[in-house]
Amino acid sequence: MRLSGKTALITGAGSGLGQATAQLFAQEGARVVVADISQRRAQAVAAEINDTNASPAIGIQVDVTQRQAVNALVDQAKSAYGPIRILVNNAGIAQIKDLLDITPEDWQRMIDVHMKGTFLCTRAVIEDMIAAQWGRVINTASVAGMTGGPQNAHYAAAKAAIIGFTRSLALEYARSGITVNAVAPGLIEMPMVKQGTGPAAEKVVDFFIRRIPMRQMGTPGDIAAAHLYLASDDAAYVTGQVLSPNGGYLV
Ligand SMILES: NC(=O)c1ccc[n+]([C@@H]2O[C@H](COP(=O)([O-])OP(=O)(O)OC[C@H]3O[C@@H](n4cnc5c(N)ncnc54)[C@H](O)[C@@H]3O)[C@@H](O)[C@H]2O)c1
């Protein structure tokens, strides 16, 4: 087991990629804090982990854009399982809109959930990592943050910013035993993507699959495995990197 005895906080773990990561981390021996804006989903994922794993999990509701709520989350997590050693900043939202349709409120929410949320959660756990001289911060970018994405300017801008934040912190904490990396998923097969939400969504998926050299979407397990590698001791010498499971899309 690669994460035995470690406490891991995963934001946005009530569904999708964060849920898969929470499950895998628990299988690898971590005590898992499942944080999500949806209390129902956070608790459901934690309950599922507690039913199937020896490692415990706790589900806590949080809006990562709210400083007090993030600090309260970390306090609650610490009293349950001790200081956070692994943070996966995964909470995110998606929105497909032309630039002319993006309202200032859309823009602000996109920036807040991805950038401010990543900042606040990292800020809340980093002092304990410094004290322990050990820590893993894993941020969530996207191929959109590297290539840009049409009808997706606010999302792509936020994800590109996360890469800058990741590299900066990697430099700042390189001598503190803390690694800071980002995972930038390509197109990942989620129930919503797989079923499609109508002909327009199917067209978008087809468009991307034809540009993926492997001609297939990734799975949540592919992203969870990348998170596990970066969280583990195997990646002790890896920092400031953007690991992008994408089927060759960026080659
Ligand atoms: N699925 C993909 O193809 C893909 C590709 C590239 C990047 N990503 C990124 O991966 C991450 C996870 O995406 P996913 O596909 O699993 O999406 P998802 O919608 O299944 O999961 C995101 C989770 O974040 C939670 N969340 C949203 N706002 C929050 C907030 N303010 N505070 C706390 N929790 C909040 C949601 O409730 C949800 O459970 C996101 O950052 C996303 O941008 C996904």
The ligand as an SDF file (V2000), in Angstrom:
LIG
                    3D

 44 48  0  0  0  0  0  0  0  0999 V2000
  -13.6830   15.0550  -17.1700 N   0  0  0  0  0  0  0  0  0  0  0  0
  -12.7930   15.5610  -18.0090 C   0  0  0  0  0  0  0  0  0  0  0  0
  -12.7350   15.1900  -19.1960 O   0  0  0  0  0  0  0  0  0  0  0  0
  -11.8030   16.6140  -17.5250 C   0  0  0  0  0  0  0  0  0  0  0  0
  -10.8190   17.0540  -18.4090 C   0  0  0  0  0  0  0  0  0  0  0  0
   -9.9060   18.0160  -17.9800 C   0  0  0  0  0  0  0  0  0  0  0  0
   -9.9650   18.5130  -16.6860 C   0  0  0  0  0  0  0  0  0  0  0  0
  -10.9400   18.0690  -15.8470 N   0  0  0  0  0  0  0  0  0  0  0  0
  -10.9590   18.6410  -14.4840 C   0  0  0  0  0  0  0  0  0  0  0  0
  -10.9950   17.5930  -13.5400 O   0  0  0  0  0  0  0  0  0  0  0  0
  -11.6850   18.0270  -12.3630 C   0  0  0  0  0  0  0  0  0  0  0  0
  -12.7950   17.0600  -12.0350 C   0  0  0  0  0  0  0  0  0  0  0  0
  -13.7030   17.0560  -13.1220 O   0  0  0  0  0  0  0  0  0  0  0  0
  -14.8420   15.9360  -13.3170 P   0  0  0  0  0  0  0  0  0  0  0  0
  -14.8980   15.6420  -14.7600 O   0  0  0  0  0  0  0  0  0  0  0  0
  -14.6380   14.8460  -12.3510 O   0  0  0  0  0  0  0  0  0  0  0  0
  -16.1340   16.8180  -12.9740 O   0  0  0  0  0  0  0  0  0  0  0  0
  -17.3530   16.5090  -11.9900 P   0  0  0  0  0  0  0  0  0  0  0  0
  -18.3640   17.5870  -12.2550 O   0  0  0  0  0  0  0  0  0  0  0  0
  -17.7940   15.0840  -12.0750 O   0  0  0  0  0  0  0  0  0  0  0  0
  -16.7060   16.7390  -10.5330 O   0  0  0  0  0  0  0  0  0  0  0  0
  -16.3990   18.0100  -10.0340 C   0  0  0  0  0  0  0  0  0  0  0  0
  -16.8250   18.0570   -8.5880 C   0  0  0  0  0  0  0  0  0  0  0  0
  -16.4550   19.3410   -8.0520 O   0  0  0  0  0  0  0  0  0  0  0  0
  -17.5000   19.7670   -7.1890 C   0  0  0  0  0  0  0  0  0  0  0  0
  -17.4600   21.2240   -7.0450 N   0  0  0  0  0  0  0  0  0  0  0  0
  -17.8080   22.1640   -7.9770 C   0  0  0  0  0  0  0  0  0  0  0  0
  -17.6760   23.3890   -7.4580 N   0  0  0  0  0  0  0  0  0  0  0  0
  -17.2310   23.2360   -6.1860 C   0  0  0  0  0  0  0  0  0  0  0  0
  -16.9120   24.1430   -5.1460 C   0  0  0  0  0  0  0  0  0  0  0  0
  -17.0380   25.4710   -5.3090 N   0  0  0  0  0  0  0  0  0  0  0  0
  -16.4790   23.6560   -3.9610 N   0  0  0  0  0  0  0  0  0  0  0  0
  -16.3540   22.3030   -3.7730 C   0  0  0  0  0  0  0  0  0  0  0  0
  -16.6720   21.3970   -4.7230 N   0  0  0  0  0  0  0  0  0  0  0  0
  -17.0980   21.8610   -5.9160 C   0  0  0  0  0  0  0  0  0  0  0  0
  -18.7730   19.2850   -7.8660 C   0  0  0  0  0  0  0  0  0  0  0  0
  -19.8660   19.2370   -6.9460 O   0  0  0  0  0  0  0  0  0  0  0  0
  -18.3440   17.9240   -8.3970 C   0  0  0  0  0  0  0  0  0  0  0  0
  -18.6410   16.8860   -7.4690 O   0  0  0  0  0  0  0  0  0  0  0  0
  -12.1580   19.4540  -12.6470 C   0  0  0  0  0  0  0  0  0  0  0  0
  -11.2450   20.3810  -12.1110 O   0  0  0  0  0  0  0  0  0  0  0  0
  -12.1540   19.5020  -14.1600 C   0  0  0  0  0  0  0  0  0  0  0  0
  -12.0100   20.8190  -14.6530 O   0  0  0  0  0  0  0  0  0  0  0  0
  -11.8600   17.1420  -16.2340 C   0  0  0  0  0  0  0  0  0  0  0  0
  1  2  1  0
  2  3  2  0
  2  4  1  0
  4  5  1  0
  4 44  2  0
  5  6  2  0
  6  7  1  0
  7  8  2  0
  8  9  1  0
  8 44  1  0
  9 10  1  0
  9 42  1  0
 10 11  1  0
 11 12  1  0
 11 40  1  0
 12 13  1  0
 13 14  1  0
 14 15  2  0
 14 16  1  0
 14 17  1  0
 17 18  1  0
 18 19  2  0
 18 20  1  0
 18 21  1  0
 21 22  1  0
 22 23  1  0
 23 24  1  0
 23 38  1  0
 24 25  1  0
 25 26  1  0
 25 36  1  0
 26 27  1  0
 26 35  1  0
 27 28  2  0
 28 29  1  0
 29 30  1  0
 29 35  2  0
 30 31  1  0
 30 32  2  0
 32 33  1  0
 33 34  2  0
 34 35  1  0
 36 37  1  0
 36 38  1  0
 38 39  1  0
 40 41  1  0
 40 42  1  0
 42 43  1  0
M  CHG  2   8   1  16  -1
M  END
$$$$
